[in-house]
Each structure stands twice: as C-alpha cells, then as structure tokens.
Amino acid sequence: MCADEPDPYGNVHVWSSEAFRLPCYVSPSATNNVKWLQTDILPHGPQLVYDIYINGSIVYALALQQRLSISDATAGDYSLTIVNAKTVDIGIYRCFNGEQQIKIYVVYVEGKY
C-alpha cells in the first residue's frame, strides 16, 4: 500500500517502512531518456534514482534497487514507487524527459528510524 498522492504543491509525507508513489507521465511518442534524480534537502548533489534509455536499457541506483519500481514505461507511465521508506529517501525528486523537467516532489519520511 502506498502513501497518499502528493499534495498540490508536490509534497509527500510518508511514515518510515511505508511505500510511496511519485507520478510522472510522458507520452510514449515523446519519450527521450526518462530519468529520476533525487537531491537531499541539504544539497549534496543529485543522485540518479532511475534512468531508462531510448534503447530500453535501465540503470537503477544500487541503494534503491530492491525497493524501487516503475509503473508501466511502455505506456508512458514512469511513476516511481519506493517501498520500505527510510531516512535516505528524504529529498527532492525530479522526473526528466531528456533535459526537460516534467515533475518535482519533496519527500518527507516521518517516524522511528
């Protein structure tokens, strides 16, 4: 089960150990190297979360590989789901199609750590 959808400002509040979903849709005909980047709230530089190339190859962040999934990229749904939320998941998430930013979310993880 996932946390509620992001609020209108793109904020997502999730309890530790819960799952959360970040919607991102790109028309299949306009897809050009869709990727997700995460930046800590206190910037340490962006971290690649997920990258799918036009040729279909996929790159995951190693730290998230077992906890991350993408909805249905073939239909243009690049929504990101992360299960078992942890403090390392706190941050700003941005979905890109090529160099164009499609969505931005701020994720807060609350609860015992």
N, C-alpha and C positions, 0 to 999 in steps of 0.2 A: 504494500500500500504506500502511495506517495503522499507527501505533504500537499497542502492546498496549492493551487496555482499561484504564481507570483501576483502580488498586488498591482494596482495600476501603475505604480512607479517602478516596477521591476524588482521589488524586494521579496526575498523568500526567507521565511523563518521556519526552521526545522529543528526538531529535537534530535539529540545525538542518537545514533543507531537507527533512525528512520531513513526512508528513501525520499528523494526529491526529484522533481522533473522540471526542466527548463525548456520551454517550447521554442522551436526555430524551424521555419518552413521556407524552402527555396523551390521555386518552380523547377521541375526536372529538366526542362529545356534551357534553363538559365544557370544550371549548376556549374560552378567553376572552382574546384578545390575548396570545399566547405571545411571549415575548421572551428574548433572551440579553443579559446585561450582563457586561462584563469590568472588573475593577478591578486596578490594578497591585498587586504585593506591597507596595510602599511607596506607600500611598494617594495618589492624585492625583484621586480622584473616579471614579465609574463611567463607562465608555464603552459606548454602545449598540453591540452587535455585530450584532444581527439582531432585527427586530420584525415579526411578522405580525399583522395586524388581522383582526377577525371578517369584515370585508367583503372580505378577500383581498388587500388592498394590502400590499406588503412594503417595508421600509426596511432597507438594509444600511449598515454602517459603510463609508465610502468607502475607507479604508485597506485593508480586507479584501475588498472587493467581488469582485476577481478570484481570490481564494484561498479563498473560503468557499462552502459548500453546506449545505443542509438535506436530510435523507433523504427522507421522504415525509409531508409535513404533512397531506395529505388522509387518511392512515391513522392520524394521531396520533403519528407518529414525527418529533420535532423535533430529532433528534440532529444535532449541529453537527460538520462536518468542515472543518478548515482544512489546506490544503496548503502546502508550502514554508515550514515553521515558521521564524520569525525571533524575535529577542530581544523585539520589541514584542508578541509573543504570550504572553510570560510573564505570569502573573497569576492571579487568581481569577475563574472563570467561573460565573455563576449563571443557571439557566433558571427563568423565571417563567411562570405561567399567571395572567394578571391580576396581582394583588398577591401571590399565593401562590407562594413559592419551592418549586420542585419538586426541583431538583438543584443541587449545588455541587461544583466541581472546582478543584484547584490545578494549574496547568500550569507545568512547568519545561522550558526549552529548553536543551540542552547541545550543546557542540561549538564549532567555529570560527565566528567571527562576522565 
